[in-house]
Every structure is written in C-alpha cells, then in structure tokens.
Amino acid sequence: MIKLFVVDIDHTLYCAKEDCIPQKNIEAINKLIKKGITICFASSRVYDGIKEVIEMFNLKKNNGYVIAVNGSLVIRSNDEKVLVDDFFTLNQIKQMHQLAQDLNVSFNIAQSDFNIATSYCEILQYDFDSVNMDFIVTNDVFKYIKDPVYRVGFSNNDISDDKLLEMVKKGGGDKFSFNIPQPSTVDVSLKHVNKLTGLLEVIKDMGISLEEVAAIGDNDNDVVMLKAAGISACVANGSSAAKEAAKYQVSDCASAGVAEFIENYILKEGKND
C-alpha cells in the first residue's frame, strides 16, 4: 500500500509553457491527501522556490516533506525540522568558479530568494518567471553570498548541452554530480546527496519502506529515486534515462501526467487492496 507520494516539480508537476500546475494534478494530489497519503516534493529548486507549492497543498497541516536542491536540504513540513542540511564549502564554490573562468562560461550561485551570476543566462530568466527569484549579474559573485549554497551552475548558449556537460564533468572532479535542468545549463550538486538520499531520510522519519513509495519525475536527477520507489512513472516529456528508470510512462506535464499516474496506478492500487 502506498503511503508516500514523491513528485518532482519542474516539467513534471508544473508546466513551464503554460506557467501553471494543471488543475487535474492539483485535484489528484488532493485526493491522495484525503486518503491519508503523505506528499513530498522533490526538486532541484532551492527551498524558497518551493514555498508556493508547499502552501498550495498545505504541507504543514498535512504532514508533508520537501526534498530541495536535489537532496541537499530535506525538511519535514509540519514543524519545519531539517532532516538534511548539506551545502557547499567556500573552497568548493571557489573551485567551481575557477572552472567556469577556465571554460569561459557563465557561473551562477543559487541563494534562498535570488540567483547570482557572472553573466546573463537562460536559467536566470526561468527562475525569475517561474519561481519568482530575482537575480544579480556581477563579476564578484562572492560579494553577494548571504546564505548557505546548495547549488551552483554553469551556462552557455553557444555550446550544446552535451558538450557543456562533458566539459564541466571533465574539470569538476569526483566530489560533484552534474545535471542538465534546463537547456544551456548544467547544475552542480554534491556527489553524496541526491533525491534518493533525501527520500531515504524521509522514509526513515516516517518509519516506512521504499515499497510504500510512489514517485514521478522527468529528468536524469530523478533516476535513482524512480528506480528505488515501489512504483514510479516518468512523464512523456522526460529524458530517456528517466523513462528507462520508471516502471510506467504517462502523459506529458501539460497533459497532467501526474494526475494520470495517481488515478491509474496509485488510487486503483488502493481500491484493489
């Protein structure tokens, strides 16, 4: 029996083209809440960038969880207890900043409510439009750091995504993991944290097993979570790796694939128990 529903946000729950969460997704998640199934949002977004969704589904009252910045920060919503808090050291940020200079690409740092970047890039506009995060473009990114740094990134509109990823991986070393969240952008996270390590902390806190988890996502950073969950799905607009990892494939984010997964696989399973 499913006790925890874990859902990625961007391009899974939320459709950027329509700039909304499809109403069918909202209604389906609320059905899960009414049935007593715990909701957990797992995202590459910083925690403040998830707050609107947290409030939409009243996670504090409904005892939900948040896995933010790819597992680097995990929070139990009812009392805001921090279960995981793993951020970059200053030396690690400097290492990534130097790599960006060596590669002649833009470098960006995510803060709680704004981004800092060495030059304008598409991810800044996406976060501004979709997550309401302002941005600062500056040569001195370190001057504006005020919060712990859970995510840094590299961007370049003139290099293919695969080539940019290859360059960053080659120079980044083995202490980091790399993902393409948006075109022309490579996100960098700490190697030992990901959405699965965050999920393991959540189920430990709840006292349940992975078999009691349903998860849905769209990108390579969802793969470990999708493979581990009792049942999982990937939206049709997802990456090939995410589709291969998931047990089911559902409609794309614009067509409310999250609702399809809930209605056809989670709620139906509950009826058959």
C-alpha positions as CSV (number, residue, x, y, z in Angstrom):
1,M,0.0,0.0,0.0
2,I,1.4,3.4,-1.0
3,K,1.9,5.7,2.0
4,L,4.2,8.4,0.4
5,F,3.8,10.2,-2.9
6,V,7.0,11.9,-4.2
7,V,6.7,14.3,-7.1
8,D,9.3,16.4,-9.0
9,I,8.1,19.9,-9.7
10,D,9.5,21.5,-12.9
11,H,8.4,19.8,-16.1
12,T,6.5,17.1,-14.1
13,L,4.0,18.7,-11.7
14,Y,4.5,22.2,-13.1
15,C,4.3,23.1,-16.8
16,A,6.5,26.0,-17.7
17,K,4.9,26.5,-21.1
18,E,1.5,27.1,-19.5
19,D,3.1,28.6,-16.4
20,C,0.8,26.6,-14.1
21,I,0.2,23.3,-12.4
22,P,-2.6,21.7,-14.4
23,Q,-5.9,21.7,-12.4
24,K,-6.2,17.9,-12.8
25,N,-2.8,17.5,-11.0
26,I,-4.0,19.7,-8.1
27,E,-7.2,17.7,-7.8
28,A,-5.5,14.3,-7.9
29,I,-2.9,15.2,-5.2
30,N,-5.7,16.5,-3.0
31,K,-7.4,13.1,-3.4
32,L,-4.2,11.5,-2.1
33,I,-4.1,13.9,0.9
34,K,-7.7,13.0,1.7
35,K,-6.8,9.3,1.7
36,G,-4.0,10.0,4.2
37,I,-1.1,9.6,1.8
38,T,1.8,11.8,2.6
39,I,3.0,14.2,-0.1
40,C,6.7,15.0,-0.7
41,F,8.0,17.5,-3.3
42,A,11.5,16.6,-4.6
43,S,13.1,19.3,-6.7
44,S,16.3,20.9,-7.8
45,R,14.8,24.2,-6.7
46,V,16.0,25.9,-3.6
47,Y,13.6,25.7,-0.6
48,D,12.2,29.2,-1.0
49,G,11.4,28.4,-4.7
50,I,9.1,25.6,-3.5
51,K,7.2,27.5,-0.8
52,E,4.3,28.5,-3.1
53,V,3.7,24.8,-3.9
54,I,4.1,23.9,-0.2
55,E,1.3,26.4,0.7
56,M,-0.9,25.3,-2.2
57,F,-1.1,21.9,-0.7
58,N,-0.9,23.0,2.9
59,L,2.0,20.6,3.6
60,K,2.5,22.0,7.1
61,K,-1.0,20.9,8.1
62,N,-0.9,17.7,6.0
63,N,2.4,16.5,7.4
64,G,4.3,16.6,4.1
65,Y,8.0,16.8,3.3
66,V,10.3,18.7,1.0
67,I,13.4,17.4,-0.7
68,A,15.0,20.6,-2.0
69,V,18.1,21.2,-4.3
70,N,18.4,17.6,-5.3
71,G,18.5,16.2,-1.8
72,S,20.9,18.7,-0.2
73,L,18.2,20.1,2.1
74,V,15.3,17.9,3.4
75,I,12.6,19.4,5.6
76,R,9.6,17.9,7.5
77,S,6.9,20.5,6.9
78,N,4.7,20.2,10.0
79,D,7.4,21.5,12.3
80,E,10.0,22.6,9.7
81,K,12.5,20.2,11.2
82,V,15.6,20.0,9.0
83,L,16.5,16.3,8.3
84,V,19.4,17.0,5.9
85,D,21.4,20.2,5.5
86,D,24.4,19.7,3.3
87,F,25.9,22.7,1.5
88,F,29.0,23.7,-0.5
89,T,32.1,24.8,1.3
90,L,33.6,28.1,0.3
91,N,36.5,26.3,-1.2
92,Q,34.2,24.1,-3.3
93,I,32.4,27.2,-4.6
94,K,35.8,28.8,-5.5
95,Q,36.8,25.6,-7.3
96,M,33.6,25.7,-9.4
97,H,34.0,29.4,-10.0
98,Q,37.6,28.9,-11.3
99,L,36.4,26.1,-13.5
100,A,33.8,28.4,-15.1
101,Q,36.5,31.0,-15.7
102,D,38.8,28.4,-17.3
103,L,35.9,27.2,-19.6
104,N,34.8,30.8,-20.4
105,V,31.2,30.1,-19.4
106,S,28.7,31.8,-17.1
107,F,28.8,30.7,-13.4
108,N,25.7,31.0,-11.2
109,I,25.0,30.5,-7.5
110,A,21.6,29.9,-6.1
111,Q,20.7,31.7,-2.9
112,S,17.4,31.4,-0.9
113,D,15.5,34.0,-2.9
114,F,17.8,35.1,-5.7
115,N,20.5,33.9,-8.1
116,I,23.9,35.4,-8.6
117,A,25.6,35.0,-12.0
118,T,28.7,36.3,-13.8
119,S,26.6,36.9,-16.9
120,Y,23.0,36.7,-18.0
121,C,21.8,33.2,-18.9
122,E,18.5,31.5,-19.6
123,I,18.3,29.8,-16.2
124,L,18.1,33.2,-14.5
125,Q,15.1,34.1,-16.6
126,Y,13.4,30.8,-16.0
127,D,13.8,31.1,-12.2
128,F,12.6,34.8,-12.4
129,D,9.5,33.9,-14.4
130,S,8.6,30.5,-12.8
131,V,10.0,30.7,-9.3
132,N,9.9,34.5,-8.7
133,M,13.6,34.5,-7.9
134,D,15.4,37.8,-8.7
135,F,19.0,37.8,-10.0
136,I,22.2,39.8,-9.8
137,V,24.7,39.7,-12.6
138,T,28.2,40.6,-11.3
139,N,31.9,39.8,-11.7
140,D,32.1,39.5,-7.9
141,V,29.7,36.7,-7.1
142,F,31.2,36.1,-3.6
143,K,30.3,39.6,-2.5
144,Y,26.6,38.8,-2.6
145,I,26.6,35.3,-0.9
146,K,24.5,35.6,2.2
147,D,23.0,32.1,2.6
148,P,24.4,28.6,2.5
149,V,25.0,27.5,-1.1
150,Y,23.3,24.2,-2.0
151,R,23.6,24.5,-5.8
152,V,25.9,26.2,-8.4
153,G,25.7,26.1,-12.1
154,F,27.3,26.7,-15.5
155,S,25.6,28.2,-18.5
156,N,26.5,29.0,-22.1
157,N,24.1,29.5,-25.0
158,D,26.7,28.9,-27.7
159,I,27.7,25.4,-26.6
160,S,25.5,22.3,-27.0
161,D,24.1,20.8,-23.7
162,D,26.0,17.6,-24.1
163,K,29.3,19.4,-24.8
164,L,28.8,21.8,-21.9
165,L,28.1,18.8,-19.6
166,E,31.2,17.0,-20.9
167,M,33.4,20.0,-20.3
168,V,32.1,20.6,-16.7
169,K,32.3,16.9,-15.8
170,K,35.9,16.6,-17.0
171,G,37.0,19.6,-15.0
172,G,34.7,19.2,-12.0
173,G,36.3,16.2,-10.3
174,D,34.7,13.3,-8.5
175,K,33.1,15.2,-5.5
176,F,30.2,16.5,-7.5
177,S,27.3,15.3,-9.6
178,F,26.1,17.1,-12.7
179,N,22.6,17.5,-14.3
180,I,21.0,19.5,-17.2
181,P,17.8,21.0,-15.6
182,Q,17.2,23.5,-18.5
183,P,18.7,24.0,-21.9
184,S,22.2,25.6,-21.9
185,T,22.6,24.9,-18.2
186,V,24.5,22.4,-16.1
187,D,23.6,22.2,-12.3
188,V,26.2,21.0,-9.9
189,S,25.3,19.2,-6.6
190,L,27.4,17.5,-4.0
191,K,28.2,13.9,-5.1
192,H,26.9,12.2,-1.9
193,V,23.4,13.8,-2.0
194,N,20.6,13.2,-4.5
195,K,16.9,12.8,-4.5
196,L,17.2,9.2,-3.3
197,T,19.4,10.0,-0.3
198,G,16.8,12.7,0.6
199,L,14.0,10.2,0.1
200,L,15.7,7.7,2.4
201,E,15.8,10.3,5.2
202,V,12.0,10.9,4.6
203,I,11.0,7.3,4.8
204,K,13.3,6.8,7.9
205,D,11.5,9.7,9.6
206,M,8.1,8.2,8.6
207,G,9.0,4.6,9.5
208,I,8.0,3.2,6.1
209,S,9.8,1.3,3.3
210,L,10.6,2.2,-0.3
211,E,8.0,-0.3,-1.4
212,E,5.4,2.0,0.1
213,V,6.6,4.9,-2.0
214,A,5.2,6.1,-5.4
215,A,7.4,8.6,-7.3
216,I,7.2,10.5,-10.5
217,G,9.8,12.7,-12.3
218,D,11.2,13.7,-15.7
219,N,14.9,14.2,-15.7
220,D,18.2,12.4,-15.1
221,N,18.4,13.7,-11.5
222,D,15.2,11.7,-10.8
223,V,16.6,8.4,-12.0
224,V,17.9,7.0,-8.7
225,M,14.6,7.9,-7.0
226,L,12.5,6.4,-9.7
227,K,14.5,3.1,-9.7
228,A,14.2,2.8,-5.9
229,A,10.5,3.6,-5.4
230,G,7.9,0.8,-5.1
231,I,6.1,2.2,-8.1
232,S,7.3,5.1,-10.4
233,A,6.4,6.9,-13.5
234,C,8.0,9.3,-15.9
235,V,6.1,12.0,-17.9
236,A,6.2,11.8,-21.7
237,N,8.4,14.9,-21.9
238,G,11.0,13.3,-19.7
239,S,14.6,12.2,-20.5
240,S,15.4,8.8,-21.9
241,A,17.2,7.8,-18.7
242,A,14.2,8.8,-16.6
243,K,11.8,6.9,-18.9
244,E,14.0,3.8,-18.7
245,A,14.2,4.0,-14.9
246,A,10.5,4.4,-14.3
247,K,8.0,1.5,-14.2
248,Y,5.4,3.4,-16.1
249,Q,5.2,6.2,-18.6
250,V,2.4,8.7,-18.5
251,S,1.3,11.8,-20.4
252,D,3.4,14.9,-20.5
253,C,3.3,17.6,-17.9
254,A,1.0,19.9,-19.9
255,S,-1.5,17.0,-20.2
256,A,-1.5,16.3,-16.4
257,G,0.6,13.2,-16.4
258,V,0.9,13.4,-12.6
259,A,-2.9,13.1,-12.3
260,E,-2.8,10.1,-14.8
261,F,-0.3,8.3,-12.6
262,I,-2.2,9.0,-9.4
263,E,-5.6,8.0,-10.9
264,N,-4.5,4.9,-12.9
265,Y,-1.8,3.4,-10.7
266,I,-1.9,4.7,-7.1
267,L,-5.7,5.1,-6.4
268,K,-6.5,2.0,-8.4
269,E,-4.0,0.0,-6.4
270,G,-5.7,1.2,-3.2
271,K,-9.1,0.1,-4.5
272,N,-7.7,-3.4,-5.2
273,D,-6.1,-3.8,-1.7
